[in-house]
Amino acid sequence: MKTITIISVPGYDEWRIAARECLAQAIPPENIIWQTSESIQDDLFGGGEQVIAASKPKAKHSIPKPVLTLIKYALCHQDASRFALCYRVLWRVIFENKNLIQLKTDEDIMQLVTLAKAVKRDAYKISAFLRFREVNHDGQEHFIAWYEPEHFSLEIKLDFFQTRFKNMRWSILTPYRAAHWDTEKLVLEDNPDPSVFPNDDRIEKYWLTYYANIFNPARIKKSAMLSSMPKKYWKNMPETALIDDMIRNSDARARKMIVDGNKR
């Protein structure tokens, strides 16, 4: 049995190197225990982490690009079993069926797709629900956001933020990693200090005023709103502090709109 501990987060690069070495030695999935530093498990023989050293020339395996894409997304999931699952799928694609990914009813493929979809949804939520606040850093405008993703999905959206806010200095902080952009280069930082995120900024009150004014009490659908914007994201979105009052007063506001309209 081989026990491999993935230390980094989300661990894609470590997993890829270890998986390549395991494949070179033709080690089947059932002979490997994959673990993270947070969820250490011992194998049945009490063995600790073992170093994988290739004992035979490395074979070059052709992996379909859709498989690699799914694996990369799945490895950003919080599920600690993701490393074992991804290696098992990789093994089966190489040694059993190159078209395995097309078998939509295969249990491993269904699980892999489920993990990948969850990460993609989580990454989309970052671009939808992340809010920047302005600070002055070394005499220059700098925008900071604190966001708590469900999975390790920050890196997936960095291209979006670099393109959308190319000429803006910004930092996006999450519990596991921060990304800092100075309009030219991107720097990643592990375990950032959340206290650098300001409590408010100079333009936030204008955004709240705008948000309150575009609210249409006649078209409120609370269940639909909660479906697209679950409450777990609210604490880091300043406008959500207004929602409860707006919902509570929506009937009165809607009636007033009708009355005002009839007066015209």
C-alpha positions in Angstrom: 0.0 0.0 0.0 1.1 3.5 -0.8 0.0 6.5 1.3 0.2 9.9 -0.3 -0.4 13.1 1.6 -1.5 16.1 -0.4 -0.4 19.2 1.6 -1.3 22.1 -0.7 -4.7 23.5 -1.5 -6.5 22.6 -3.7 -3.7 20.2 -4.4 -3.9 19.8 -8.2 -0.2 20.1 -8.9 0.8 17.7 -6.1 -1.8 15.2 -7.1 -0.7 15.4 -10.8 3.0 14.7 -10.0 2.1 11.8 -7.6 -0.5 10.4 -10.0 2.1 10.4 -12.8 4.6 8.5 -10.7 2.0 6.0 -9.6 0.9 5.4 -13.2 4.6 4.9 -14.2 4.8 2.1 -11.7 1.3 0.8 -12.7 0.1 1.0 -9.1 -3.7 0.3 -9.2 -6.1 2.6 -7.3 -6.9 0.1 -4.6 -3.2 0.0 -3.6 -3.1 3.8 -2.8 -4.4 5.8 0.1 -4.8 9.4 -0.7 -5.1 11.9 2.2 -4.9 15.5 3.0 -3.0 17.1 5.9 -6.4 17.8 7.5 -7.7 14.3 7.2 -4.8 12.0 7.9 -5.6 8.3 7.6 -3.3 5.4 8.2 -3.5 2.3 6.0 -4.4 -1.1 7.5 -0.7 -1.9 8.1 -0.1 1.4 10.0 2.2 2.8 7.4 2.9 6.5 7.1 3.5 8.6 4.1 5.7 6.8 1.5 7.8 8.5 -1.1 6.9 7.4 -4.6 10.1 6.8 -6.7 9.7 5.7 -10.3 11.3 2.3 -10.8 10.7 2.0 -14.5 10.7 4.4 -17.4 7.7 6.7 -17.5 5.2 5.8 -20.1 3.4 8.6 -22.0 -0.3 8.2 -21.6 -2.8 10.0 -23.9 -5.5 11.5 -21.8 -8.6 13.0 -23.5 -8.8 16.7 -22.7 -12.4 16.6 -21.4 -11.2 14.1 -18.8 -8.4 16.4 -17.6 -10.8 19.3 -17.5 -13.3 17.5 -15.3 -10.5 16.3 -13.0 -9.1 19.8 -12.6 -12.5 21.1 -11.6 -13.2 18.1 -9.3 -9.9 18.6 -7.5 -11.0 22.0 -6.4 -13.9 20.4 -4.4 -13.8 20.2 -0.6 -14.5 16.4 -0.7 -11.4 14.7 0.8 -12.1 11.6 -1.4 -11.5 13.7 -4.6 -7.9 12.6 -5.0 -8.7 8.9 -4.9 -11.7 9.3 -7.2 -9.7 11.3 -9.8 -6.8 8.8 -9.8 -9.3 5.9 -10.2 -10.9 7.6 -13.2 -7.5 8.3 -14.7 -6.5 4.7 -14.2 -9.7 3.4 -15.8 -9.4 5.7 -18.8 -5.8 4.6 -19.4 -6.1 0.8 -18.7 -9.8 0.0 -19.2 -11.7 2.4 -21.5 -10.5 5.5 -23.1 -14.1 6.6 -23.7 -15.1 6.0 -20.0 -16.2 9.7 -19.6 -19.0 9.1 -22.1 -20.6 6.5 -19.9 -23.0 8.8 -18.1 -24.3 6.0 -15.8 -20.9 4.9 -14.6 -20.7 5.6 -10.8 -17.2 7.1 -10.9 -18.1 9.4 -13.8 -21.3 10.5 -12.2 -19.5 11.4 -9.0 -16.7 13.2 -10.9 -19.3 15.2 -12.8 -21.1 16.1 -9.6 -18.0 17.4 -8.0 -17.0 19.4 -11.1 -20.5 20.9 -11.4 -20.5 22.0 -7.8 -17.1 23.7 -8.2 -18.3 25.5 -11.4 -21.4 26.8 -9.6 -19.3 27.9 -6.7 -16.9 29.7 -9.0 -19.8 31.5 -10.7 -21.1 32.7 -7.3 -17.7 34.4 -6.7 -18.2 36.7 -9.7 -21.9 37.3 -8.8 -21.7 37.9 -5.0 -18.2 39.3 -4.4 -18.1 43.0 -3.3 -15.0 45.2 -3.3 -14.3 48.0 -0.8 -11.9 50.8 -1.5 -8.8 51.6 0.7 -5.9 53.9 0.2 -2.7 51.9 -0.1 0.6 53.8 -0.5 -1.3 56.8 -1.8 -3.2 54.8 -4.5 -6.7 53.3 -4.7 -6.8 49.7 -3.9 -10.0 47.5 -3.7 -10.3 44.6 -1.3 -12.9 41.9 -1.2 -13.5 39.1 1.4 -15.3 36.1 0.1 -15.9 32.6 1.5 -16.3 30.1 -1.2 -17.8 26.7 -0.5 -14.9 25.0 -2.4 -11.4 25.9 -3.5 -12.7 27.8 -6.5 -10.9 31.2 -6.3 -8.3 30.3 -8.9 -10.9 29.3 -11.4 -12.3 32.9 -11.6 -9.0 34.8 -11.5 -8.9 35.2 -15.3 -12.3 36.8 -15.1 -11.3 39.4 -12.5 -8.0 40.1 -14.3 -9.9 40.8 -17.5 -12.9 42.6 -16.0 -10.8 44.8 -13.6 -7.5 44.9 -15.6 -6.7 48.5 -14.7 -7.8 48.3 -11.1 -5.6 47.3 -8.1 -7.4 44.7 -6.2 -7.1 41.9 -3.6 -9.6 39.1 -3.2 -9.3 37.3 0.2 -10.7 33.9 1.0 -10.1 31.7 4.1 -7.6 29.6 2.3 -5.9 32.0 -0.3 -5.7 35.6 -1.4 -5.1 37.0 -4.9 -3.4 40.4 -5.3 -3.4 42.2 -8.7 -1.4 45.4 -9.2 -2.6 45.9 -12.9 0.5 44.0 -14.1 1.1 40.8 -12.1 -0.9 38.5 -10.0 0.4 37.3 -6.6 -1.2 34.5 -4.6 -0.9 34.4 -0.8 -1.9 31.5 1.5 -4.0 31.9 4.6 -4.5 35.7 4.4 -5.4 38.0 7.3 -9.1 38.8 7.0 -8.7 41.9 9.2 -7.3 43.9 6.3 -10.8 43.9 4.8 -12.4 47.3 5.7 -15.8 47.5 7.3 -17.1 50.0 4.7 -15.9 52.5 2.1 -16.7 56.0 0.9 -19.0 54.9 -2.0 -20.9 52.1 -0.3 -23.7 54.3 0.9 -24.4 55.4 -2.8 -24.5 51.7 -3.8 -27.0 51.0 -1.1 -29.2 53.9 -2.1 -29.1 52.8 -5.7 -30.0 49.2 -4.7 -32.9 50.3 -2.6 -34.3 52.5 -5.4 -34.2 49.8 -8.1 -36.1 47.4 -5.8 -39.5 46.6 -7.2 -41.9 45.6 -4.4 -44.5 44.5 -7.0 -42.3 41.8 -8.4 -40.8 40.3 -5.3 -40.4 36.5 -5.4 -38.6 35.6 -2.2 -38.2 31.9 -3.0 -36.7 32.6 -6.3 -34.4 35.2 -4.8 -33.2 32.8 -2.1 -32.6 30.1 -4.7 -30.3 32.3 -6.8 -28.8 34.1 -3.8 -28.7 31.8 -0.7 -28.5 33.4 2.7 -25.1 31.9 3.4 -23.6 34.6 1.0 -25.4 37.5 2.6 -23.0 38.4 5.4 -20.4 39.6 2.9 -22.8 41.6 0.7 -23.6 45.1 2.1 -26.9 45.4 0.2 -28.4 42.3 1.9 -28.7 44.3 5.1 -31.6 46.1 3.4 -33.5 43.1 2.1 -35.5 42.1 5.2 -36.9 45.6 5.6 -37.6 45.9 1.9 -39.5 42.6 1.9 -41.4 43.5 5.1 -42.5 46.8 3.6 -43.1 45.5 0.0 -46.9 45.2 0.3 -47.3 48.8 1.5 -44.9 50.1 -1.2 -46.7 48.1 -3.9 -50.1 49.5 -2.8 -48.7 53.1 -2.8 -47.4 52.5 -6.3 -50.9 51.5 -7.4 -52.5 54.5 -5.7 -49.9 56.9 -7.1 -50.5 55.5 -10.6 -54.2 55.9 -10.4 -53.8 59.6 -9.5 -52.2 60.3 -12.8 
